[in-house]
Amino acid sequence: MENFPVINLENLNGEERKSILEQIDDACKNWGFFELVNHGIPHELLDNVERLTKEHYRKCMEQRFKEVVGNKGIENVEAEQVKNMDWESTFFLRHLPDSNITQIPDLSQEYRDIMKEFAQKLEKLAEELLDLLCENLGLEKGYLKKTFYGSKGPNYGTKVANYPPCPKPELVKGLRAHTDAGGIILLLQDDKVSGLQLLKDGHWIDVPPMRHSIVVNLGDQLEVITNGKYKSVEHRVITQTNGTRMSVASFYNPGNDAVIYPAPPLLETNAQDNDNDVYPKFVFEEYMRLYATLKFQPKEPRFQAMKAVNSFQAMKP
């Protein structure tokens, strides 16, 4: 945990820019995750998001979760019966290309307003980060944002999750191990109750809870576009017996019809590589359809399946 990359953006546009870019590049290559401090999002806004998210869970979702879990009788079940279960209470806000925030029931007007403001700030930060990745990768500024755009702009939304105390943490995961399908993910997580872990060198490592930080991780699409230079990393949420963990994860993803493929400049640098090592080309929506059924399985077969689709289409007269 002491080596987990925590990156201070305070002097990004000053004399520390080169060092900060190097830290981000190293984190993307070797971790797939990093944690940002001094990222420019006001602490007061983050505090309000946390306060209102926890209030909403207590008022509107906690009892519902207990009833659902009560029906499953978790205390009396065996591992086999719960291995495909996630111990989480969630709802999803869509921001782009259109918003569903007015349609989600039970949200107070204050909560809706705060989440709109929060989404705007995170969208801006996500786009800034994509340009920093472009700078590190030697791609023209705006390349990743343009690639994500499709015909209607990116898909962008927020998964609001709470992970209540679990009586059998050895049996049930809060969220089973997976890589994220999309682009770049920005997370505001509970600073008191831990649980998020990533897989590195065969070991599960805690992503440290830090007040007012934003955790960033890379999805499968960035692995494809960077031709594997940056990789999406398997991660999970473990359950705890004490305390409810809050997680507000915003996903900045390609548009449905965006065509995803390795950036040509990154292919040229690996010209000597075998063609089998090159990632596939596909429409994001097609990848998401496959991911919906294979989320909790390794990503490599998904990439292979997309290659197979390409090969089949190429063979058609």
Disulfide bonds with the S-S distance in Angstrom:
none
